[in-house]
Amino acid sequence: MTTTVNGTAASDEALDLIFRTARTHSAWLDKPVDEALLRRVHDLARMGPTSANMCPMRVIFVKSPAAKEKLKPALDAGNVDKTMKAPVTAIIGMDIRFYEKLPQLFPHADAKAWFKDLPEPVLEYIALRNGSLQGAYFMLAARSLGLDCGPMSGFDNAKVDAAFFAGTTVKSNFLCNLGYGDPGKLHPRSPRLTFEEACTVV
């Protein structure tokens, strides 16, 4: 069975993979994730739209034991074990001077001029909104390619920024563990709001 939107069909199996049966994982199988797959995840995620195609998301894939140890002091206690055991932890960051790339990304207008003189808190808000949108695309891309995700915000942003983004204009947004989750250690899915509870048609 397929669901059709604007003439393009997605199978129910695909929708299950990306949405209905996808879960947030905290326990991981001992199965590596190679760089080629991470590249495929990014190649899909980068296609999602952002305001003026600003694409502020920047990602550091933490894979090596040394990099994991570098990340460890920034984690909340409850997130240490799951993160150390995950094959990969993606630091989803955002470049607050995203406008520097706009001549490349939005060449048909002087979009850099729209943003370059804005105060830093405003730039950070814009980058956060669009970077979070890209982070969601990133997780959907990962799931569509067979990876499981464990997104989290339980960490010290300042420590992560000092350890991984020092000397740059990038700030951390959230972390996302990646790999192949252990289905035997999942909790029952929590409820979701119904259409009637969450939506209004006017």
Backbone hydrogen bonds in HBPLUS format (Angstrom, degrees):
<---DONOR---> <-ACCEPTOR-->    atom                        ^
c    i                          cat <-CA-CA->   ^        H-A-AA   ^      H-
h    n   atom  resd res      DA  || num        DHA   H-A  angle D-A-AA Bond
n    s   type  num  typ     dist DA aas  dist angle  dist       angle   num
A0012-ASP N   A0001-MET O   3.06 MM  11  5.97 152.1  2.14 165.5 157.7     1
A0003-THR N   A0010-ALA O   2.96 MM   7  5.50 167.2  1.97 152.9 154.9     2
A0010-ALA N   A0003-THR O   3.01 MM   7  5.50 159.9  2.05 152.7 156.3     3
A0005-VAL N   A0008-THR O   3.02 MM   3  5.40 168.4  2.03 145.6 146.2     4
A0008-THR N   A0005-VAL O   2.94 MM   3  5.40 167.5  1.96 122.5 124.7     5
A0014-ALA N   A0011-SER O   3.09 MM   3  5.17 120.1  2.47  95.8 109.7     6
A0015-LEU N   A0011-SER O   3.05 MM   4  6.42 158.4  2.10 149.7 155.6     7
A0016-ASP N   A0012-ASP O   2.83 MM   4  6.02 151.8  1.91 146.5 154.4     8
A0017-LEU N   A0013-GLU O   3.00 MM   4  6.21 160.1  2.04 144.2 149.2     9
A0018-ILE N   A0014-ALA O   3.04 MM   4  6.26 158.4  2.09 151.0 155.7    10
A0019-PHE N   A0015-LEU O   2.82 MM   4  5.63 156.8  1.87 145.3 152.5    11
A0020-ARG N   A0015-LEU O   3.23 MM   5  6.53 149.8  2.32 133.5 139.5    12
A0021-THR N   A0016-ASP O   2.86 MM   5  5.18 166.3  1.88 133.6 137.2    13
A0025-HIS N   A0149-CYS O   2.96 MM 124  6.00 166.6  1.97 140.5 144.1    14
A0182-ASP N   A0027-ALA O   2.87 MM 155  5.47 159.7  1.91 130.3 131.6    15
A0029-LEU N   A0180-TYR O   2.80 MM 151  5.64 176.2  1.80 168.9 170.1    16
A0031-LYS N   A0029-LEU O   2.82 MM   2  5.50 130.6  2.06 108.9  93.4    17
A0037-LEU N   A0034-ASP O   3.14 MM   3  5.65 129.8  2.41 108.6 119.6    18
A0038-LEU N   A0034-ASP O   3.33 MM   4  6.76 155.0  2.40 145.3 152.4    19
A0039-ARG N   A0035-GLU O   2.90 MM   4  6.19 153.8  1.97 154.6 161.6    20
A0040-ARG N   A0036-ALA O   3.13 MM   4  6.42 148.1  2.24 138.0 146.3    21
A0041-VAL N   A0037-LEU O   2.96 MM   4  6.31 150.8  2.05 148.7 156.6    22
A0042-HIS N   A0038-LEU O   3.07 MM   4  6.40 165.0  2.10 151.1 153.6    23
A0043-ASP N   A0039-ARG O   2.87 MM   4  6.08 158.2  1.92 148.3 155.2    24
A0044-LEU N   A0040-ARG O   3.09 MM   4  6.31 144.2  2.22 143.8 151.2    25
A0045-ALA N   A0041-VAL O   2.92 MM   4  6.15 173.2  1.93 157.2 159.4    26
A0046-ARG N   A0042-HIS O   2.93 MM   4  5.90 161.4  1.96 157.6 159.6    27
A0047-MET N   A0044-LEU O   3.10 MM   3  5.72 160.8  2.14 117.4 123.4    28
A0048-GLY N   A0045-ALA O   3.23 MM   3  5.95 168.1  2.24 121.3 124.3    29
A0053-ASN N   A0050-THR O   3.00 MM   3  4.84 154.2  2.06 126.5 120.0    30
A0054-MET N   A0051-SER O   2.96 MM   3  5.93 150.6  2.05 130.5 134.1    31
A0095-ASP N   A0056-PRO O   2.86 MM  39  5.12 157.5  1.91 138.7 144.3    32
A0058-ARG N   A0093-GLY O   2.91 MM  35  4.83 157.9  1.96 113.7 118.0    33
A0093-GLY N   A0058-ARG O   2.62 MM  35  4.83 157.2  1.67 172.6 171.5    34
A0060-ILE N   A0091-ILE O   3.14 MM  31  5.11 153.6  2.21 133.9 142.0    35
A0091-ILE N   A0060-ILE O   2.80 MM  31  5.11 172.3  1.80 153.5 155.5    36
A0062-VAL N   A0089-THR O   2.76 MM  27  5.00 171.8  1.76 149.1 148.9    37
A0089-THR N   A0062-VAL O   2.97 MM  27  5.00 154.1  2.04 136.0 144.4    38
A0068-LYS N   A0064-SER O   2.92 MM   4  6.20 156.9  1.98 154.8 161.9    39
A0069-GLU N   A0065-PRO O   2.99 MM   4  6.20 156.5  2.04 147.6 153.2    40
A0070-LYS N   A0066-ALA O   3.07 MM   4  6.31 140.6  2.24 137.4 148.2    41
A0071-LEU N   A0067-ALA O   3.02 MM   4  6.32 140.8  2.17 142.6 152.7    42
A0071-LEU N   A0068-LYS O   3.11 MM   3  5.07 123.9  2.44  93.2 107.4    43
A0072-LYS N   A0068-LYS O   2.91 MM   4  6.06 145.7  2.03 148.0 157.9    44
A0074-ALA N   A0071-LEU O   2.97 MM   3  5.76 154.5  2.03 129.4 136.8    45
A0075-LEU N   A0072-LYS O   3.09 MM   3  5.49 163.3  2.11 118.0 123.1    46
A0156-ASP N   A0074-ALA O   2.74 MM  82  5.02 155.0  1.80 145.9 154.8    47
A0076-ASP N   A0154-GLY O   3.03 MM  78  5.38 164.9  2.06 137.2 132.4    48
A0079-ASN N   A0076-ASP O   2.88 MM   3  5.47 158.0  1.93 120.9 128.3    49
A0080-VAL N   A0077-ALA O   3.38 MM   3  5.52 166.9  2.40 107.6 111.5    50
A0083-THR N   A0079-ASN O   3.24 MM   4  6.08 147.8  2.35 136.0 144.5    51
A0084-MET N   A0080-VAL O   2.87 MM   4  6.04 161.9  1.91 160.4 165.6    52
A0085-LYS N   A0081-ASP O   3.10 MM   4  6.21 145.4  2.23 146.0 154.5    53
A0086-ALA N   A0082-LYS O   3.13 MM   4  6.12 120.8  2.50 129.5 142.3    54
A0086-ALA N   A0083-THR O   3.34 MM   3  5.14 142.9  2.49  93.1 103.1    55
A0088-VAL N   A0178-LEU O   3.27 MM  90  5.12 149.4  2.37 153.9 150.5    56
A0178-LEU N   A0088-VAL O   2.75 MM  90  5.12 162.5  1.78 154.9 153.4    57
A0090-ALA N   A0176-CYS O   2.84 MM  86  5.07 174.0  1.84 140.6 138.7    58
A0176-CYS N   A0090-ALA O   2.91 MM  86  5.07 144.8  2.04 142.5 152.1    59
A0092-ILE N   A0174-PHE O   2.89 MM  82  5.38 154.6  1.95 167.3 175.8    60
A0173-ASN N   A0092-ILE O   2.78 MM  81  5.61 150.8  1.86 150.7 154.8    61
A0174-PHE N   A0092-ILE O   3.27 MM  82  5.38 146.7  2.39 136.5 145.5    62
A0094-MET N   A0171-LYS O   2.76 MM  77  5.43 146.9  1.87 150.4 161.5    63
A0171-LYS N   A0094-MET O   2.91 MM  77  5.43 159.7  1.96 145.2 148.3    64
A0096-ILE N   A0169-THR O   2.98 MM  73  5.94 154.5  2.05 166.1 160.3    65
A0100-GLU N   A0097-ARG O   3.07 MM   3  6.01 169.6  2.08 126.5 129.0    66
A0101-LYS N   A0098-PHE O   3.03 MM   3  5.86 159.7  2.07 124.4 129.2    67
A0102-LEU N   A0099-TYR O   3.09 MM   3  5.07 156.1  2.15 102.5 110.0    68
A0104-GLN N   A0101-LYS O   3.01 MM   3  5.51 134.8  2.22 112.4 124.1    69
A0105-LEU N   A0101-LYS O   2.93 MM   4  6.12 158.5  1.98 148.6 155.8    70
A0106-PHE N   A0102-LEU O   2.68 MM   4  5.10 158.6  1.73 143.5 146.2    71
A0109-ALA N   A0106-PHE O   3.46 MM   3  6.37 163.1  2.50 126.4 126.7    72
A0113-ALA N   A0110-ASP O   3.19 MM   3  5.78 137.1  2.39 110.6 119.4    73
A0114-TRP N   A0111-ALA O   2.95 MM   3  5.23 142.3  2.10 105.8 116.9    74
A0115-PHE N   A0112-LYS O   3.15 MM   3  5.64 148.4  2.25 111.0 119.0    75
A0116-LYS N   A0112-LYS O   2.99 MM   4  5.88 162.5  2.02 168.4 173.5    76
A0118-LEU N   A0115-PHE O   3.02 MM   3  5.51 168.8  2.03 123.9 127.1    77
A0122-VAL N   A0119-PRO O   3.03 MM   3  5.52 125.7  2.33 112.7 125.8    78
A0123-LEU N   A0119-PRO O   3.08 MM   4  6.41 160.4  2.12 153.1 159.3    79
A0124-GLU N   A0120-GLU O   2.79 MM   4  5.99 159.1  1.83 158.4 164.1    80
A0125-TYR N   A0121-PRO O   3.02 MM   4  6.19 150.6  2.10 137.8 145.4    81
A0126-ILE N   A0122-VAL O   2.97 MM   4  6.27 161.6  2.00 152.4 156.9    82
A0127-ALA N   A0123-LEU O   2.85 MM   4  6.06 162.7  1.88 151.1 156.3    83
A0128-LEU N   A0124-GLU O   2.80 MM   4  5.90 152.2  1.88 144.1 152.3    84
A0129-ARG N   A0125-TYR O   2.98 MM   4  6.20 163.9  2.01 151.4 154.6    85
A0130-ASN N   A0126-ILE O   3.10 MM   4  6.28 175.0  2.11 153.4 154.9    86
A0131-GLY N   A0127-ALA O   2.66 MM   4  5.49 148.3  1.76 141.5 152.3    87
A0132-SER N   A0128-LEU O   2.87 MM   4  5.78 150.1  1.96 139.6 146.8    88
A0133-LEU N   A0129-ARG O   3.16 MM   4  6.36 150.8  2.25 136.8 144.7    89
A0134-GLN N   A0130-ASN O   2.99 MM   4  6.26 154.5  2.06 141.2 147.8    90
A0135-GLY N   A0131-GLY O   2.81 MM   4  6.06 142.4  1.95 137.4 148.8    91
A0136-ALA N   A0132-SER O   2.98 MM   4  6.32 145.2  2.11 145.2 153.1    92
A0137-TYR N   A0133-LEU O   3.08 MM   4  6.49 156.7  2.14 146.1 152.4    93
A0138-PHE N   A0134-GLN O   2.80 MM   4  6.05 152.6  1.87 146.9 155.2    94
A0139-MET N   A0135-GLY O   3.08 MM   4  6.42 152.3  2.16 143.9 149.2    95
A0140-LEU N   A0136-ALA O   3.04 MM   4  6.34 161.8  2.08 153.1 158.0    96
A0141-ALA N   A0137-TYR O   2.80 MM   4  6.03 155.2  1.86 152.8 160.3    97
A0142-ALA N   A0138-PHE O   2.91 MM   4  6.16 159.3  1.96 147.9 153.6    98
A0143-ARG N   A0139-MET O   2.93 MM   4  6.14 164.5  1.96 150.0 153.9    99
A0144-SER N   A0140-LEU O   2.91 MM   4  6.04 153.2  1.98 143.3 151.1   100
A0145-LEU N   A0141-ALA O   3.15 MM   4  6.38 130.7  2.41 141.6 153.4   101
A0145-LEU N   A0142-ALA O   3.17 MM   3  5.28 138.9  2.35  98.3 109.6   102
A0147-LEU N   A0142-ALA O   2.96 MM   5  5.24 155.0  2.02 153.4 145.2   103
A0146-GLY N   A0143-ARG O   3.03 MM   3  5.13 162.6  2.07 110.8 112.3   104
A0148-ASP N   A0179-GLY O   2.74 MM  31  5.46 174.3  1.74 162.3 163.0   105
A0179-GLY N   A0148-ASP O   3.26 MM  31  5.46 144.9  2.39 143.7 146.2   106
A0150-GLY N   A0177-ASN O   2.83 MM  27  4.67 137.7  2.01 139.8 140.8   107
A0177-ASN N   A0150-GLY O   3.09 MM  27  4.67 165.9  2.11 117.4 113.1   108
A0152-MET N   A0175-LEU O   2.81 MM  23  5.34 151.5  1.89 153.8 152.3   109
A0175-LEU N   A0152-MET O   3.01 MM  23  5.34 168.1  2.03 168.6 166.7   110
A0155-PHE N   A0153-SER O   2.97 MM   2  5.77 129.9  2.23 108.7  93.8   111
A0160-VAL N   A0156-ASP O   3.08 MM   4  6.40 160.7  2.12 155.4 161.2   112
A0161-ASP N   A0157-ASN O   2.82 MM   4  6.03 163.1  1.85 155.4 160.4   113
A0162-ALA N   A0158-ALA O   2.95 MM   4  6.12 156.4  2.01 143.7 150.1   114
A0163-ALA N   A0159-LYS O   2.97 MM   4  6.08 151.9  2.05 144.2 151.7   115
A0164-PHE N   A0160-VAL O   2.83 MM   4  5.85 157.2  1.89 155.2 160.4   116
A0165-PHE N   A0161-ASP O   2.84 MM   4  4.74 144.3  1.96 122.6 133.1   117
A0168-THR N   A0165-PHE O   3.09 MM   3  5.60 143.0  2.24 144.7 141.4   118
A0185-LYS N   A0182-ASP O   3.10 MM   3  5.77 168.9  2.11 122.6 125.5   119
A0197-GLU N   A0194-THR O   3.11 MM   3  5.16 125.8  2.42  95.9 109.8   120
A0198-ALA N   A0194-THR O   3.03 MM   4  6.22 144.7  2.16 150.1 159.7   121
A0199-CYS N   A0195-PHE O   2.75 MM   4  5.30 148.9  1.85 155.0 158.0   122
